[in-house]
Amino acid sequence: MIWAVRSTLASCDAHQFVYIIKLVFLTVINLVKQAWLFPQSLVVMLKERRQQLTLDAEEVERLDRIRNPSKYLGK
């Protein structure tokens, strides 16, 4: 009887140990993935930033044309 209780506790500890090892492994894998994709995400972020700045400049010109049409008569 006591052996069965010890066996159950040992089995439970083994399952917890495997679970913890699995969590550590998955965490390390996700960290490696993020580190690998970090340069690409920086490039995408910079590209989107440049695109937004271009759109902002075009919007400023559009609003200026609406507010001051006399400045753009020849264009």
C-alpha angles and dihedrals in degrees: 000000000000089000090057091052091049090047091052092049092048090048091049091050090050091052091049090048092051090046092052092047089050091051092049091048093049091047091053091047091051091047091053090048092051092047090049093049096042096091091048092049090051091053092049091048092051092046091052090047092053091047091050091050090052091049091048091053091050090049091051090052092047092052091046090053090053094047097041110027092161091069091060103044095118097044 
